[in-house]
Amino acid sequence: MEYIYAALLLHKLGKEVSEENVKSVVAATGSEVDDSKIKSLIASLKDVDIENELANASLVSSAPTSSAPKEEKKEEKPKEEKKEAAAEGLSALFG
């Protein structure tokens, strides 16, 4: 995942997404560099328009991901009841 983040960071900064640049970014984080993963990433990004892919990805991520019903809010006790309960708890501790 760090290789993808490195490529995205380079793209955002307007730098070339190359093996050398990705390797430099990953190495700068202190992570161990795997040259085969970098080569694979660069090869898979060869004909990809990153800006276009990011625009399409943001449209997908804004769609609702769950159809689960929303949780209902719990009824909260009035503040006075909370204070009384806290005072009772303290009196039990201190007599």
Protein Blocks (a to p, Z undefined) as FASTA:
>chain_A
ZZmmmmmmmmmnopacdfklmmmmmmmnopacdfklmmmmmmmmmmacfklmmmmmmmmm
mpcfbfcdcddddddddfklmmmmmmmmmmmmnZZ
